Amino acid sequence: MQQLGQMPDRQGYFGAYGGAFLPPQLTGIMKDIADKYEQIRKQRDFREELYDLYTHYVGRPSPIFYARRLSASLGGAQIYLKREDLNHTGAHKINHCLGEALLAKRLGKKKVIAETGAGQHGVALATAAALLGLECDIYMGDVDIEKEHPNVIRMKILGARVIPVSTGTKTLKDAVDACFNAYLQDPETQLYCIGSVVGPHPFPSMVRDFQSIVGHEAREQFLSMNGKLPDNLIACVGGGSNAIGLFSAFLDDAEVAMYGVEPSGLSFKPGEHAATMTMGKPGIIHGFRCYLIQDEKGEPLPVYSVASGLDYPGVGPQHSYLKDIERVHYVTASDKDAIEAFFMLSQVEGIIPALESAHAVAYAARIAPKLPAEESILINLSGRGDKDIDFVVKKYGKDYGIKA
């Protein structure tokens, strides 16, 4: 068995998952990126520049907030929030986007390209590109463009070109397909900055490395606040970048339970959820092996979630491995659960969460009353809900006495 702290191996595998299943024209290019990333990430000046931006541009460290009123209203465990929603651009995505954009500059690239679902990765990459003087193309499904209009406008204001994707379900998976095709046309002058811990090696470990700052900060902060580690960690999982960012610093602490919350959407019927770990099986998508929601031929099936950033049929290969060894428990929350949690956190603590993060809040609300008061739960509040408010009020506002 691979040691958790030494993953992935040289071929990019986390146990049986990961790797690089690529067309011949990309094999050498991706290996070169992997080799140069390993060199550059260890360079002192690269790390100093990145951490200077984290401090003075992003506003790190993000705080941990003790949600006293939420804890009291639920009863049971004490709930804390790692406030990634307070980062510049409003989510955790800026952590790896700055790293990827700095890497692109050092590789001599002129343009960065990416997919986006909820738009948070797109906004973060457009921000990093503007800061570092790079061109930026963002591929986004038509459904998500309509649903996440505020983030579309932000990307355009930042100077990015937003390219609509009208194929398939017109959501995240199709945006990834389109972006991969664009990268195949010109892998020399542009870098595909993947938006989660997915894709071919080295991207799952690269994004994990940049996001690990979340877990390292949280570990130090929680110890300082409470004199012990949290008993439970909870984070939403689509591709899984915010979750692995938090989990990475605690993987060797057996006393810390970890929960990755996937979207069960409307039901567990095909096309009505994106619960990859719960309903999927190992397969290959977008150049890597992972748990995958697929048909009998191994082709990805349509998926759905009220949270655009979670509706992906695959998941990060490290998450797939952590499921198999039972280090992380992968659970689900429905659309209904997430919407209830969205309004609950907003009205009890004055914090409007992203719909993605609301899935994690929903699972915490489910288990907190069952735990003793001396136990703690730390939620990675991965993003804020500014992007979601128009959609939520239009679709669900009447149920909560709010007119659109």
Sequence and secondary structure as in RCSB ss.txt:
>XXXX:A:sequence
MQQLGQMPDRQGYFGAYGGAFLPPQLTGIMKDIADKYEQIRKQRDFREELYDLYTHYVGRPSPIFYARRLSASLG
GAQIYLKREDLNHTGAHKINHCLGEALLAKRLGKKKVIAETGAGQHGVALATAAALLGLECDIYMGDVDIEKEHP
NVIRMKILGARVIPVSTGTKTLKDAVDACFNAYLQDPETQLYCIGSVVGPHPFPSMVRDFQSIVGHEAREQFLSM
NGKLPDNLIACVGGGSNAIGLFSAFLDDAEVAMYGVEPSGLSFKPGEHAATMTMGKPGIIHGFRCYLIQDEKGEP
LPVYSVASGLDYPGVGPQHSYLKDIERVHYVTASDKDAIEAFFMLSQVEGIIPALESAHAVAYAARIAPKLPAEE
SILINLSGRGDKDIDFVVKKYGKDYGIKA
>XXXX:A:secstr
   GGG S TT EETTEE     HHHHHHHHHHHHHHHHHTT HHHHHHHHHHIIIII  S  EEE HHHHHHH 
SSEEEEEEGGGSTTSBTHHHHHHHHHHHHHHTT SEEEEEESSSHHHHHHHHHHHHHT EEEEEEEHHHHHHTHH
HHHHHHHTT EEEEE STTSSHHHHHHHHHHHHHH TTTEEE  SSS SSTTHHHHHHHHHHHHHHHHHHHHHHH
HSS  SEEEEE SS HHHHHHHTTTTT TTSEEEEEEEEET SSTTS   HHHH EEEEETTEEEEE B TTS B
     SSGGG  S   HHHHHHHHTTSSEEEEEEHHHHHHHHHHHHHHHS  B HHHHHHHHHHHHHGGGS TT 
EEEEEE BBSGGGHHHHHHHHGGGGT   
